[in-house]
Amino acid sequence: MALLVPLVLLCLGAAVCPGRGAPVPSQEQVLQSVWALLASGEGSLPHAALDSLLSILSARVQCPAVPCEKCISVPDIFMLVGKAGTGDTNLTATELLPLGAGVLLYLTDPVATCAAVRGGQWVAEARAFLTSFSSGNPAVGPTAEKVAELLGGLRENYRDADRHQPCLDAGHVLQKSTAVSGQVAADMAGQVLVTIMYHVLLGDCFHALPPPHYFLGYIFRRYGNESQNLTLAGLSALMAKLALGPEDEHTDHHHDDEAHAHHHKEPTSAPHASQRPGNLTNPDDHVDPHHDDTPRRLRRSLPGQREPDEPRLVWDAMCLSPGDLLEIYSLDPDAGISGSDFTSLSPALIQQQLSRACSARHLSAPGRQLTMAERYIYGSLATLVICLCALLGIVLLLCTACASAYPYIIQGFVSLAVGSLTGDALLHLIPQVSSWACRGPTPGTTCTARK
């Protein structure tokens, strides 16, 4: 008992001061500090604040198919900003820009980013992500369309905090980015990136929609020829996909549809450096035969929906509501849709039917999130059930009357306890051992096969 009290005090001291002599700041304090750095361009975040920052980030990411891996650590952040091995444990305001690029790259594709972190490629891919987003006219900054596409790329793996506030669109992000200090990012594109990172950590929801010219570009990208025209064969394949025309034509042009799909999987020119994971641009693909601004691409995959090498825009899997379509084409819901408006809106209806985005929502949309009240209720019920299970030990008192069976009962329960604790310890150690084996003895090495 005399040794137990100092041990408890030591554990409490370690919890308050985790090896650095400073209390761990709360998440609210960390977010306030991040915004103070963004607005002033001066100061730094301590090491303890980065742990809270990673905890916030882990609460903002979600993966549709499997649980997201928590692969980013504080040393990884220091390596990202170029401070690995320097002994400096603070993150300054000027280093928030590479951190923002790494965070947004992680949210666009958590699985690929974790593989890059394990393989030592996260720094290079984050820089490529930042360079790609900053390309164009740095003085003017990114267009609202480019910002909207970045926000659309986050929607599948981002989980907001349900703050019951209006969602931010590209215009709001551009407006809020003007409050970021020029010491944090010299150009407008960098200021936009760190602004999105801050609102991601804050848990704000985002509202991003494709531009009107995207839908026509989607159709021509799938069924047009190299001259960006829709030929008779392409039109026949399009009608067959939509189940239009005579029934016998559907069978005749089924192979044409596959040929068109296979044809458009091949790039029209040699692969460009911007096709690497994390880049937003792909100048090789034509999109709209009547629009000069080619939307940028983001390499994403929706399980079971496409071949791995098929080029895909971030909007291709977005299911749009009637209200979204009216907002995209700037139509007043109360005024109704005129004939000319419906002509402009028709490509969007065809694109939604071709992409089957709404029929595939169960593959990409996460399940309903529990409310805070439900979490407390279910957690309290689970704790109550576990505590009631401990009361089963009272049954042993009834066995004391049978002296011959009592030792065997006690030995059985002791064996069960030892086996449970040993199994629990091994189950917690196996992931650690496997992660060490995959990391290798030196940074940058990784396991060649994972079973």
MOUR-V242824 format. One record per backbone hydrogen bond with DSSP energy under -1.0 kcal/mol. CO is the residue of the C=O (numbers start at 1). NH is the residue of the N-H. If there is no record, write none. Layout:
BEGIN
CO/NH + CO/NH
END
This chain:
BEGIN
1/5 + 3/7 + 4/8 + 5/9 + 6/10 + 7/11 + 8/12 + 9/13 + 10/14 + 11/15 + 12/16 + 13/17 + 17/19 + 26/30 + 27/31 + 28/32 + 29/33 + 30/34 + 31/35 + 32/36 + 33/37 + 34/38 + 35/39 + 36/40 + 37/41 + 38/181 + 43/93 + 45/91 + 46/50 + 47/51 + 48/52 + 49/53 + 50/54 + 51/55 + 52/56 + 53/57 + 54/58 + 55/59 + 57/60 + 60/159 + 69/71 + 73/77 + 74/78 + 75/79 + 76/80 + 77/81 + 78/83 + 83/86 + 91/45 + 93/96 + 95/99 + 96/100 + 97/101 + 98/102 + 99/103 + 100/104 + 101/105 + 102/106 + 103/107 + 104/108 + 105/109 + 109/113 + 110/114 + 111/115 + 112/116 + 113/117 + 114/118 + 115/119 + 116/121 + 121/125 + 122/126 + 123/127 + 124/128 + 125/129 + 126/130 + 127/131 + 128/132 + 129/133 + 130/134 + 137/141 + 138/188 + 143/147 + 144/148 + 145/149 + 146/150 + 147/151 + 148/152 + 149/153 + 154/158 + 157/62 + 168/207 + 169/173 + 170/174 + 171/175 + 172/176 + 173/177 + 176/179 + 177/180 + 181/184 + 181/185 + 187/191 + 188/192 + 189/193 + 190/194 + 191/195 + 192/196 + 193/197 + 194/198 + 195/199 + 196/200 + 197/201 + 198/202 + 199/204 + 203/161 + 205/168 + 211/214 + 213/217 + 214/218 + 215/219 + 216/220 + 217/221 + 218/222 + 219/223 + 220/224 + 225/228 + 229/225 + 231/235 + 232/236 + 233/237 + 234/238 + 235/239 + 236/240 + 237/241 + 238/242 + 239/244 + 240/243 + 247/251 + 248/252 + 249/253 + 253/257 + 254/258 + 255/259 + 256/260 + 257/261 + 258/262 + 259/263 + 260/264 + 272/275 + 273/276 + 276/279 + 282/285 + 288/291 + 302/305 + 307/310 + 313/316 + 315/318 + 321/325 + 322/326 + 323/327 + 324/328 + 325/329 + 326/331 + 332/336 + 338/342 + 339/343 + 340/344 + 341/345 + 342/346 + 345/349 + 346/350 + 347/351 + 348/352 + 349/353 + 350/354 + 351/355 + 352/356 + 360/363 + 361/365 + 371/375 + 372/376 + 373/377 + 374/378 + 375/379 + 376/380 + 377/381 + 378/382 + 379/383 + 380/384 + 381/385 + 382/386 + 383/387 + 384/388 + 385/389 + 389/392 + 390/393 + 391/394 + 392/395 + 393/396 + 394/397 + 395/398 + 396/399 + 399/402 + 401/403 + 402/406 + 405/409 + 406/410 + 407/411 + 408/412 + 409/413 + 410/414 + 411/415 + 412/416 + 413/417 + 414/418 + 415/419 + 416/420 + 417/421 + 418/422 + 419/423 + 420/424 + 421/425 + 422/426 + 423/427 + 424/428 + 425/429 + 426/430 + 429/433 + 430/434 + 431/435 + 432/436 + 433/437 + 434/438 + 435/439 + 436/440 + 442/445
END
